[in-house]
């Protein structure tokens, strides 16, 4: 065994956390068997601030571990995907537009202080791109972009097999794209015009206007071809992207 190879024992677990603008998902992973031990999801408390959110995350992680017969002694690390600009090296969330009060939040330190394990954070679209390259559609690709359409819009960019974050940790912030001169100077509430036009919140709002139903963004997209009203909305989205 190489000296740099981590020593694992049966039952060692890592937890992945995906903080979204609308929902937060958790997954416990067995390092020795590569088995998914447990999953959970809960609505993101976007208005409570980072410290209270960290407390809720720690409680959710403990519940997840207990649910799959594990405890903190087996926890080896945490990986967190964040919907905003992230300084991965410093472990700091620079800003997260859909989460109130998230500005220069030392998320790694806050979680590590309670869980006492290594914590790694990354922009959610970047994390998705790495996941696709690890086990998804981009396994054989050295150069690609992963577009994440959720509450906001982001892009994970891989160039020559390496994640490209940009000089200011903002590469791939597609949601901040101003899509027309007519939108210049308009207040965007911290979000770009594209995110305001076709982000998840906008899709759900416009779908309800068109159909009267509360639909998720995924439902809007999957049903658009079969529904005339939704199809009109989908055409409008395509026009914005053209």
TORFI-846008 format. One record per residue (C-alpha): x, y, z; residue in three letters. Coordinates in steps of 0.05 Angstrom, whole numbers, padded with zeros to 5 digits, always signed. Layout:
N
XYZALA
...
***
This chain:
242
+00000+00000+00000UNK
+00027+00068-00019UNK
+00041+00116+00038UNK
-00006+00167+00008UNK
-00064+00119+00002UNK
-00117+00133+00056UNK
-00129+00077+00106UNK
-00202+00057+00106UNK
-00239+00009+00151UNK
-00306-00024+00143UNK
-00362+00025+00153UNK
-00325+00089+00138UNK
-00374+00139+00109UNK
-00373+00206+00073UNK
-00434+00251+00065UNK
-00450+00293+00004UNK
-00494+00354+00012UNK
-00526+00393-00045UNK
-00553+00460-00020UNK
-00602+00487-00071UNK
-00641+00551-00073UNK
-00705+00510-00063UNK
-00685+00443-00033UNK
-00625+00411+00001UNK
-00606+00339-00012UNK
-00560+00293+00028UNK
-00529+00226+00013UNK
-00487+00179+00056UNK
-00435+00138+00018UNK
-00397+00076+00043UNK
-00324+00085+00023UNK
-00307+00011+00025UNK
-00366-00016-00015UNK
-00384+00045-00058UNK
-00456+00035-00034UNK
-00507+00090-00023UNK
-00528+00080+00050UNK
-00582+00133+00057UNK
-00611+00195+00024UNK
-00653+00253+00048UNK
-00681+00318+00022UNK
-00714+00378+00055UNK
-00736+00448+00034UNK
-00678+00497+00038UNK
-00691+00548+00093UNK
-00664+00603+00049UNK
-00683+00661+00096UNK
-00653+00637+00162UNK
-00581+00656+00149UNK
-00517+00615+00144UNK
-00505+00600+00218UNK
-00576+00573+00229UNK
-00570+00535+00164UNK
-00506+00502+00187UNK
-00540+00480+00251UNK
-00597+00450+00211UNK
-00548+00415+00165UNK
-00510+00384+00223UNK
-00576+00358+00252UNK
-00596+00330+00184UNK
-00529+00295+00176UNK
-00535+00263+00245UNK
-00605+00239+00228UNK
-00581+00211+00162UNK
-00524+00173+00196UNK
-00569+00144+00250UNK
-00619+00124+00196UNK
-00567+00079+00162UNK
-00538+00051+00226UNK
-00476+00095+00228UNK
-00450+00148+00276UNK
-00403+00206+00274UNK
-00343+00162+00292UNK
-00349+00131+00222UNK
-00356+00198+00186UNK
-00292+00213+00147UNK
-00311+00277+00110UNK
-00365+00322+00081UNK
-00372+00350+00011UNK
-00419+00408+00000UNK
-00445+00436-00065UNK
-00466+00509-00059UNK
-00509+00553-00105UNK
-00462+00612-00109UNK
-00391+00636-00116UNK
-00343+00593-00077UNK
-00269+00601-00059UNK
-00256+00527-00054UNK
-00185+00534-00029UNK
-00205+00580+00028UNK
-00269+00541+00043UNK
-00310+00605+00038UNK
-00377+00619+00004UNK
-00366+00687-00027UNK
-00439+00699-00044UNK
-00502+00658-00056UNK
-00556+00702-00086UNK
-00615+00657-00069UNK
-00594+00648+00004UNK
-00605+00708+00051UNK
-00543+00732+00087UNK
-00493+00687+00051UNK
-00434+00734+00040UNK
-00363+00711+00054UNK
-00387+00653+00097UNK
-00331+00607+00123UNK
-00373+00545+00111UNK
-00317+00495+00118UNK
-00297+00523+00186UNK
-00369+00526+00210UNK
-00385+00454+00192UNK
-00316+00428+00212UNK
-00322+00460+00281UNK
-00384+00418+00295UNK
-00370+00354+00258UNK
-00294+00350+00268UNK
-00281+00321+00199UNK
-00251+00351+00134UNK
-00302+00392+00094UNK
-00296+00410+00021UNK
-00342+00459-00014UNK
-00353+00474-00087UNK
-00399+00511-00134UNK
-00459+00466-00149UNK
-00452+00468-00225UNK
-00378+00452-00218UNK
-00395+00394-00173UNK
-00445+00368-00224UNK
-00393+00373-00279UNK
-00343+00333-00238UNK
-00397+00281-00224UNK
-00412+00274-00298UNK
-00338+00265-00313UNK
-00331+00213-00257UNK
-00391+00169-00272UNK
-00437+00204-00322UNK
-00443+00226-00394UNK
-00375+00261-00395UNK
-00332+00202-00373UNK
-00292+00203-00438UNK
-00290+00278-00449UNK
-00233+00325-00434UNK
-00269+00389-00454UNK
-00343+00401-00439UNK
-00392+00446-00404UNK
-00448+00424-00357UNK
-00508+00471-00355UNK
-00547+00469-00290UNK
-00618+00497-00295UNK
-00647+00503-00225UNK
-00669+00561-00182UNK
-00612+00597-00217UNK
-00569+00580-00277UNK
-00497+00559-00275UNK
-00445+00524-00318UNK
-00390+00476-00297UNK
-00332+00482-00346UNK
-00279+00428-00356UNK
-00219+00445-00400UNK
-00164+00393-00414UNK
-00193+00349-00361UNK
-00190+00402-00306UNK
-00245+00443-00274UNK
-00241+00516-00295UNK
-00265+00563-00239UNK
-00240+00630-00266UNK
-00194+00682-00236UNK
-00250+00707-00190UNK
-00286+00641-00179UNK
-00342+00664-00226UNK
-00330+00624-00289UNK
-00396+00595-00315UNK
-00442+00645-00280UNK
-00490+00642-00340UNK
-00549+00666-00299UNK
-00516+00735-00294UNK
-00517+00742-00370UNK
-00554+00805-00393UNK
-00591+00779-00454UNK
-00609+00845-00487UNK
-00594+00919-00487UNK
-00665+00933-00464UNK
-00648+00901-00397UNK
-00586+00944-00383UNK
-00592+00985-00319UNK
-00651+00946-00292UNK
-00649+00922-00220UNK
-00640+00847-00220UNK
-00641+00833-00146UNK
-00571+00804-00148UNK
-00588+00756-00204UNK
-00573+00762-00278UNK
-00627+00773-00330UNK
-00623+00702-00357UNK
-00636+00672-00288UNK
-00695+00719-00279UNK
-00723+00699-00347UNK
-00714+00624-00348UNK
-00692+00604-00278UNK
-00733+00554-00238UNK
-00775+00606-00202UNK
-00793+00640-00267UNK
-00810+00575-00302UNK
-00856+00554-00245UNK
-00889+00623-00242UNK
-00901+00625-00317UNK
-00926+00554-00319UNK
-00977+00570-00266UNK
-01000+00630-00306UNK
-01006+00587-00367UNK
-01039+00525-00336UNK
-01064+00544-00266UNK
-01024+00486-00237UNK
-00964+00486-00190UNK
-00910+00450-00231UNK
-00837+00438-00217UNK
-00786+00462-00267UNK
-00774+00390-00288UNK
-00849+00380-00299UNK
-00852+00443-00341UNK
-00797+00419-00387UNK
-00820+00346-00391UNK
-00892+00363-00406UNK
-00880+00423-00452UNK
-00883+00382-00516UNK
-00950+00352-00497UNK
-00985+00416-00474UNK
-00999+00474-00521UNK
-00995+00528-00467UNK
-00930+00501-00439UNK
-00903+00492-00509UNK
-00913+00566-00522UNK
-00874+00582-00459UNK
-00819+00533-00479UNK
-00814+00568-00547UNK
-00805+00634-00511UNK
-00749+00604-00469UNK
-00715+00578-00531UNK
-00720+00647-00563UNK
-00683+00677-00502UNK
-00628+00625-00510UNK
-00622+00632-00585UNK
***
